[in-house]
Amino acid sequence: MNLTQAASVFVNGVSMPRLLVSVRNVAEAQMAIDEGVQLIDVKEPKAGSLGAASVESIRQVAAVCDRNALLSVALGELLEIPESHLPDGIFPTFVKCGLAGCCQELHWTALWEKRMEGHQQSAVAVVYADWHGAKSPSPDTIVNHAARVGCQAVLLDTFDKSKGNLLAHMTRDEIHRWMTMVQASGMKAVVAGSLTQSLIAPLLEDGVDCIALRGAACRGSRTGGLDRDKLGQLVREVASVPASGSNSLTA
């Protein structure tokens, strides 16, 4: 399926893959696809939680994903200057930017909608578990806005990667309550935040729709290169968890 078809499939209600892996370049994207990853996210991990990759990297990853995997693109933080934008002619399944600092920005909703202009059907809202430190709007505020503007998914992530993984900021019960709120609003719940392989099965069994990973697939830290063996292990781990009707694989 090409990128435009992939976007329309998801919007029409077909379930999303349960594993997303973030890559920084075309070589990593090809490795992940070869190991069976069906949802590829392109970003630059050295630039932050949602650091934007170069325009050329986005183009190259989009090309290798065409007909092979769904594409997600990170565009940094909403208030970053200069802003990061998608290359012309690229239509990912998912597009996202963070809301760090936006609790002090009265018009963040209008700014966010302007950034997503032309990609509304692909827009993913981002909630930071460490939202106080990120100075982001509260999770409830973001989920309510996402539902109001018709987002297809909400990503729960961590902003400061030096302060521990998702479970250092939220309990599994709190994650489950967040997930339930997102899904009750008709959106997919995607969970990230320096997650390890051991957390995949518990979170999927709790009902999250998709696990988003980078560091768990890398040699060393999340800023290192992807490791083929680790990618294969992650794919097999996800496949070992029975899929519910709400989050079965699509590709």
DAPEDA-V368053 format. One line per field, one symbol per residue. ss: DSSP state (2 for helix, 1 for strand, 0 for the rest). phi: phi as a letter, one per 30 degrees, with the letter a starting at -180 (. if undefined). burial: 1 if it has 24 or more other ideal C-beta (glycine too) atoms within 12 Angstrom, else 0. A space follows every 50 residues. Layout:
ss->???
phi->???
burial->???
//
This chain:
ss->00222222222000000011111002222222220000111100222000 00002222222222200001111111100000000000000001111100 02220002222222200002221111110022220000222222222220 00111110002220022200022222222222220001111000000222 22222200011110222100000001022222222222200000000000 0
phi->.dddddddedddjddcecbcbdbcaddddddddedjdcbcccacddcjeb edddedddeddedddeicadcbbccicecdbddcbddeicbddbbbbdce iddccdcdddddddddeibedcdcdcccdcddddhcededdddddeddci ddabccbcdcddcjdeddcbddddddddedddddcicdccbbjhdcedcd deddddjddaccbbedccdiddddddcdddedddddddddceddddbddc c
burial->00100110011001111111111111011111101111111111101111 11100011111111110111111111111100010110011111111111 11000001000100110010111111111110010110101110110010 11111111111000111011000010011011101011111111111011 00110111111111111100010001110110111011001000001011 1
//
